[in-house]
């Protein structure tokens, strides 16, 4: 490309045509306008007369100038003019080009600017005829070079991830690099990280490397902490600079339960500092309702902090069975509990009747044997609403008759009389040690210190329910801690005292860890990985790269040790994770984090993102040339007198037709609208099944044949009589006419545009169903470990898809028309996913299935290649073989029945979940 100032030319040699303009001027100047010939008999009377008016023998200068400008516009337009062309030598070239993107949370704040800059760079690469490929370091995949225009169309589906490319992903990216030479454009997020040097060295060995980096400073927010009665917030910026102030916003629920801004405070970075800290006094009630902290105006997951139970200090009421004696505080039943809970909980004092109206989170009864009837009723009502009653044994409880013959409602188990003493002066035995905590208990994974021993305990009666209520035991198998559920709450009994009379447990750090596991106290600090061994945490809410909170849906649980130590990634996203009794937050920026700017070698070209966007001028110049030529025609006709009188009608009509040429697009649009109307009438007058056109002619033909076979099956077996299926283009066709869209997935199909995604989301919300078929059940079943599965994840990411679950045994798809438990296609696989049932859809006693609502699952996802099993030719014969013999025909029959159930489900909803069908279904099931 040759550049003149702000304009460049893709084919500058065409500008040599401008040298011919002077020659053309001379030629046109020498040729006068054509004379008008008119036959008039009376001209003989004019013979001999002198004509004072003479017709010019030269073309007027202004008409020549008009023609010169038209020719010049054509020549310049064909030379490929570009406004604000890319001038960097590093961006020039003609070989393959690899675009490397960090695509981390640090890129999200200015992601639009990155995409705009990348779009301009790809436009230049397309004009230069270069093939390009994309490599995202947060999700490295196989590198495939293709046309630059195809990548530009797919940029809308490229998004950052809420984690950083760690060493393992950088190594995977290094292995994914192709052989041979290519240049690299690296879209950096600006952060320094380990493991980048080997990748950069490998890229430099392949060709030139140009780094594009935003000068905007990255902001990050550490998790909020509660220290010295205040809320402590620490913010970071990437580069030091002058004094700057950002606004911290705390969001949560107002008293009415609506989302609201509960806190707004300034955070000031001192001059030259990259770390800013603020402490805010926040009432405990307001602090407990906080759900999110963020730096205002910064769309990045790193600038968002999600609080967990560590900020929601629990209110704990401590009640002892005997008064403390002055000077003997160490013997007090509550001494060690107070020491363990003061840093992490708000303690309440008073009698039980005074404390219950305050609705504390936990009530601790230390060696309290009996309660009055009124106290028992109050505690039971409080337990039913979700409270926790924590009881400790002692001499009073051991000597009482509480929970002896019958289980006391406020005790988890029945007790033996008198208790048990080991290792004392009057005992032959040795003090007992604790047994390792079993998996599935709240204490699983905690290490048991060797110096913790038990000398006395109250014993539990051996009842049928005892085994399931024991959550900790001694080395001889006797219970140490038991628990039972009451309503939404729970009762926990330590079979030893809360002080050191009966055991050394209250003297150990294990005692504090056990209280934390029971959610009696909040975590003062993040737990160690060893403390989390044996626990599984389920994600509740997760963050995307832009800091938006999303429901975790069906994301799998995370092991406790991994939740603490593993780097963030697809299997461990930033968000809130729920354990058995409390929640933990995993944020992008950990406590005491440090972020540093990336330092690039001197031989690497570093550029910003604010380059002006290139604009092609060819179309504008050619349109100007056409307008000038039309003006020339009008002027020439006017000079020759052909625009006067009746003879002007014909030329005027021609001119009007020529001037109407730009409206041909409107005429074509009108014709397309009429065609669309005919298709709309055809699609809406009858039931029509549709498939998404993927661009793969063979696959689209199989999809059409499959839906044709399914339509025939519906016609012959049900009251539904579909018309012939249609293929739909997501970009141009209306989707609302079709009850069901079959979408086969290929690894290289184009990503829909934003407009198409808007149509798809509206289609899903309005009751339509999309059947995604990855067609890979023969390889690895449905999942993201195949190219088709990864492509499905990319295609479905912008869609508004609800939480999913594998098809349960009582789903309506299993009985919408046929009774089914398997859903085969060309392949046999059980992994078929549908919308998850609502949480309140409980199974009713005596009923074979749940009473669901009338919603239709908006998506069905599987990989069994159903279209191939349904596909038939024009004569109704199967197109794709499934195997041999009876088993193949049976598989094809079950596949057809599944297709019938799909269509009946989308047309009738969850009608077959109504309990009126129970007798007939029980009869069919032989029950």
C-alpha positions, 0 to 999 in steps of 0.5 A: 500500500502506498500512503499519501498523508491520511489516505493510502492506496491499495493499487497505486499504479492505477493513479497513473491514469490521471496523467491521461486527463490533460489529453482527454481535456484536449480531445473533448475540447476539440469536439463540439456538441453534435448539431441538431438536424431539422427539416423545415421547407421554409428554410429556402426563404432564409437563403442569403440571410446573415446568421448573427448567432453561431453555435460554439465549436468547442465544449464549454469549460464547466462541462469539460471540468465535470467530465474530468472530475467523473473520470478522476473519481473512477480512477482514484476509486479503482486505486483502492483509497483507504482513509487512515490506513495502517502505517506501522511496518510491523503490521505489513507483510504477506505471510500467515498471521497469528493473533495472540490474545491474553483474553483475561479479566484484565482485558475486559475493561477496554474489551470494546477498544481491543475488538475495534483495533483488532477489526481494523488490523484484520481488515488490513490483513484481508486486503493484503491477502494474509491468512490469520488464526486466533489463539486465546491464552486463557483457552488455548486450542489448535491453531488453524489459519483461515481468511481474515474476513471470516475471523472478522465475522466471528469476533462477536463471539470472542470474549475474555475469561475471568481468569489469567493464563497460568503456566499450564495454559501458556505451555499448552499454547506453546504446544499448539503453535504450528510449524513454519513461519508467521508473524504475530500480533499479541493483544496483551492485557498489560500484566506481568506473569510467569511462563510468558518468556518461552512462548514469546521466544517461540513466536519470535523464532517464527517471525515478527512480533508486535504487541498491542497494549492499552495505556489504561491502568488496570484496577483490582480489588482485594476481598473485603475483610473485617478488622478492628470493627471496620470493613477493610478494603484494599485496591490496586492499580497497575502503574504508579502515577499522580494522586487519584481517587476511585469510588468504592461501591457496595451493593446488597439487599435493602430491607424490602429484598431489592438490589440497592447500593448500600455503600459508597466511599472514596479510595485514594491512591497516593502519588506514586503508589499502586496500593490504596487502603480504606477502613469503613465503619459499617453496622453489622446489619448492613454488613450482613446484607452486602453481596458485592463490592466493586470499583465504580465504572470499571467493567472487570472481574478483577475490580469486583469482590464477592463477600462470603460468610467471613463478613457476616459475623454470626450472633452467638448466645452463650448460656452455661449451666452454672455460674462462673466462680471468681478467680476460677475463670479457666474452669468456666464452661464458657471460657474457651468458647469465648476465647474462640468466638470473640474474634469472629462472632458477636456474642450475646448475653442473657437468659434464654427467654431474653435471647430468643426474640433477638433470633441469634444464629447459634445458641450454645448450651454448656452443661445445661440439662433441663429446660422449661416447657416454654423455653423448649417450645421457643427453641423448637420454633427457632430451630424450625426456622434455621437456627443451630443449637450447640450443646456441650456435656458436663456433670449436670447433663451426665447426672440428669435423666434427660434423653434417657428412656426417650429421646429428648426433642432438644438432644440428637441422641439418647444418652446412657446414665452416668457417663464414662470416665477413662484414664483417671485415678480410679480407672484402669484405662488410658485416655482415648484419642480421636479417630480420623474424621470420615468423609461426608462429615463436616470435619472431613479432612481436618487433621487430628493432633496426637495430643488431643485426648478424652478422659470423660464423656457421656455415652450414647444409647445404641439406637438404629439412627445412631450411626447416621447421626455420629459426625465424630468419634473416638478411636474406640468407636464411641461417639464424640459429636452427634447431630440431627436435623430439626426443620431447617435447623440442627442440634449438635452435641459434643459429648465432652465439656466445653472446658478442659475438665473432660478433654484437652480438645478445647485447648487445641486449635482443632476446637476452633476449626471444628467450630468453623466447620459447624458455622458457629463462627465465621472464618477470621482468615482464609482456610488452609488447603489441608483444612479443606481436605475431604470437602466438596463445595458447590458453586452458587454464583460465578463472575464473568470477565466483565464482573457480571454475576451469573447463576452457576447452573449445573457447574460441578462441585469443587474439592475443598483443597482445590478451591483454596490452592488451584488457579482459576480456570474453566473448572474453578471460576471466581464466585461464591461456593457453598459448603455444608454449613457455610459459603466461601468466596473465590475472587479474582484478586486474592488477599495481599495480591500484587499486580505488575506491568508487563515488561517486553524485550527491546526488540518487540514493537509495542503499540497502543490500541487507539489507532484511527480506524481505516475507512474504505473510500472506493464506494463513495468515489464510484458513487460520486463518479456516477452522479457526475456522469448523470449530471453530464448527461443532463447538461449535454441534453440541455445544451443540445436543446433536447430537453425542450418541447415534446421531444424532451419526454423520451430523454426525460424518461431515460434520465428518470430511469437512470436516476432511479437506478439507486432505488433498484436496491429498494426494488430488490428489497421489496421483492425479497420482502414478498418472498419472505412473506410467502415463506412466512405464510407457508411456515405459519399455516402449518406445523413446519420443522426447521434446521439451522443452515451450517454452511456444510452442504452435506450436513444440511442435506442430512438435517433436511432429510432427517426432519423430513423423515420425522415429519413423515413419522408424525404424519402417520402416527399422530394428529400432527401433520407437518409440512416439508421442513425448511432450512433457516438462515439465522441472519436473515430468516424469522424464527418465530414461525418454527416450534423446533429448530434442529441445530447440528454442530460442526467445529468450523461453522460461522458464529452468528452475529449479535443481531442473530443472537438477539433473535435466538434469545427472543425465540427461546424466551417466547417458547421455541425449542433448539435441539443442539446435536454435537454428533460426537457420542461415538467419540466421547459422549456429550461434553467439551472434550471434543471439537464439536463440544467446544464449538457448542460452548462457544456458540451457546455462550451468548444465549440466554440458556437456563440451568440444565440437567441430564434428562431425569427419569420422570421428565415429560420427554420420557412419556410425551407420546411414547414411554421412553428411557433412552434417546438414541440416534445414529449413536447410543448415548444417555447424556441428553441435557434439558432445562433443570426442574424448579427446586420446588418440584418435589415427588409426591408420595404415591405418584410416579413423577413430579408435578411440574409446571407448563414450561417447555425446556428451551434447549435439548443438548445431546450428541447422538446424531438424531437427524441421521437416524430420522433421515429418509429419501424421497421414497421414504427409505432410510438414508444412513445405516445404523447397523445390521439386523433387528437391533439396528431397526429397533434403534431407529424405531426408538430414535423416531419415537424420541423425535415424536416425543420432542415435537409433542413436548414442544407443542403441548408443554408439560401436559403429560405431567398432570396427575390426571394421567397417573392411572393410565401411566401406572397401567402402562407401566404395569404398576 
